Amino acid sequence: MPRTTMAIGSLLIIMGIIAYVATAFASWTALIPAILGLIIVICGLVALVRPKVGLILALVVSVLGILGTSMNVMQLGELIAGDAERPAAVITSALTFILLIIFVIVGIRALATVRGRAGIEASNDEA
C-alpha cells in the first residue's frame, strides 16, 4: 500500500501542476491537488517504515481533501450547463475528489485486510 499511496500522491502533484499551468498561473489554488499530493507522498514514505501509521495519515489527509473539494464538485451541474464561473477549478476538483474517494476505499480495504490477518494470527497463536 505504500507504493499505491505514493502513486496517488504523485498523480495529484502532476494534476495540480497541470492545472496551474493550464490556468496561466492565475491562482495558486490550482496547486491545491499538488499540495495534497505532496502530503500524501510523504505519508507513503512514512508507510514504508510504519505501514499502518502512514496509511492512516494518508487516509485522514484524503478525507480532508474530499471534504475540501466537495464545494467545487457541487458545481458540476453548472459546468455541464456552461455556467461555471471557474470551469478549470470544477474539473480539477472533481478529478481530485474521485481519485481521493477511490484511494480511501482501497485504503480502508487494505486496513481491514491487515486487521483481519492480525486477528487470524492471534487466533492461531491461542490455539
C-alpha positions as CSV (number, residue, x, y, z in Angstrom):
1,M,0.0,0.0,0.0
2,P,2.9,2.5,0.5
3,R,3.6,2.4,-3.3
4,T,-0.1,2.9,-4.1
5,T,-0.1,5.8,-1.7
6,M,2.9,7.4,-3.3
7,A,1.4,6.8,-6.8
8,I,-1.8,8.5,-5.9
9,G,0.1,11.4,-4.4
10,S,2.3,11.7,-7.5
11,L,-0.8,11.8,-9.7
12,L,-2.2,14.6,-7.6
13,I,1.0,16.5,-7.8
14,I,1.1,16.2,-11.6
15,M,-2.6,17.1,-11.8
16,G,-2.1,20.2,-9.7
17,I,0.9,21.4,-11.7
18,I,-1.0,20.8,-15.0
19,A,-4.0,22.8,-13.6
20,Y,-1.7,25.6,-12.5
21,V,-0.1,25.8,-15.9
22,A,-3.5,25.4,-17.7
23,T,-4.9,28.4,-15.8
24,A,-1.9,30.5,-16.9
25,F,-0.6,30.7,-13.4
26,A,-3.6,32.8,-12.4
27,S,-4.2,31.4,-9.0
28,W,-2.2,29.4,-6.5
29,T,-5.3,27.5,-5.6
30,A,-4.9,25.4,-8.7
31,L,-1.9,23.9,-6.9
32,I,-4.1,22.5,-4.1
33,P,-4.1,19.0,-5.6
34,A,-0.3,19.2,-5.8
35,I,-0.1,20.2,-2.1
36,L,-2.4,17.3,-1.1
37,G,-0.4,15.0,-3.3
38,L,2.9,16.1,-1.7
39,I,1.4,15.4,1.8
40,I,0.1,12.0,0.6
41,V,3.5,11.1,-0.9
42,I,5.1,12.0,2.5
43,C,2.6,9.7,4.2
44,G,3.5,7.0,1.7
45,L,7.2,7.4,2.7
46,V,6.2,7.1,6.3
47,A,4.2,4.0,5.4
48,L,7.4,2.3,4.1
49,V,8.7,2.3,7.7
50,R,5.4,2.2,9.6
51,P,2.7,0.9,7.2
52,K,-0.4,1.3,9.3
53,V,0.6,4.8,10.6
54,G,1.4,6.1,7.1
55,L,-1.7,4.7,5.6
56,I,-4.0,6.1,8.3
57,L,-2.3,9.5,8.0
58,A,-2.8,9.4,4.2
59,L,-6.4,8.4,4.6
60,V,-7.1,11.3,7.0
61,V,-5.5,13.7,4.5
62,S,-7.6,12.2,1.8
63,V,-10.8,12.6,3.7
64,L,-10.0,16.2,4.4
65,G,-9.2,16.6,0.7
66,I,-12.6,15.1,-0.2
67,L,-14.3,17.5,2.1
68,G,-12.3,20.4,0.7
69,T,-13.0,19.7,-2.9
70,S,-16.7,18.8,-2.5
71,M,-17.7,22.5,-2.7
72,N,-16.4,22.8,-6.3
73,V,-17.7,19.3,-7.2
74,M,-21.2,20.6,-6.3
75,Q,-20.8,22.9,-9.3
76,L,-20.6,20.1,-11.9
77,G,-24.2,20.9,-13.0
78,E,-23.2,24.5,-13.7
79,L,-20.1,23.2,-15.6
80,I,-22.3,20.9,-17.8
81,A,-24.7,23.8,-18.4
82,G,-21.8,26.0,-19.4
83,D,-22.4,28.5,-16.5
84,A,-19.5,27.6,-14.3
85,E,-17.6,30.6,-13.1
86,R,-14.3,28.7,-12.8
87,P,-14.5,25.6,-15.1
88,A,-10.9,24.6,-14.5
89,A,-11.4,24.6,-10.8
90,V,-14.5,22.5,-11.1
91,I,-12.8,19.9,-13.3
92,T,-9.7,19.7,-11.2
93,S,-11.7,19.4,-8.0
94,A,-13.9,16.7,-9.5
95,L,-10.9,14.7,-10.6
96,T,-9.2,15.1,-7.2
97,F,-12.5,14.2,-5.5
98,I,-12.8,11.0,-7.5
99,L,-9.2,10.0,-7.1
100,L,-9.3,10.5,-3.3
101,I,-12.5,8.6,-2.9
102,I,-11.0,5.6,-4.8
103,F,-7.9,5.8,-2.6
104,V,-10.0,6.0,0.6
105,I,-12.0,2.9,-0.4
106,V,-8.8,1.0,-1.4
107,G,-7.0,2.1,1.8
108,I,-9.9,1.1,4.1
109,R,-10.0,-2.3,2.5
110,A,-6.2,-2.7,3.0
111,L,-6.5,-1.7,6.6
112,A,-9.4,-4.1,7.1
113,T,-7.4,-6.9,5.5
114,V,-4.3,-6.2,7.7
115,R,-6.5,-6.1,10.8
116,G,-8.3,-9.3,9.8
117,R,-4.9,-11.1,9.2
118,A,-3.8,-9.9,12.6
119,G,-6.9,-11.3,14.2
120,I,-6.4,-14.6,12.4
121,E,-2.8,-14.8,13.5
122,A,-3.8,-14.0,17.1
123,S,-6.4,-16.8,17.0
124,N,-3.8,-19.2,15.7
125,D,-1.4,-18.3,18.5
126,E,-4.1,-19.0,21.1
127,A,-4.8,-22.5,19.6
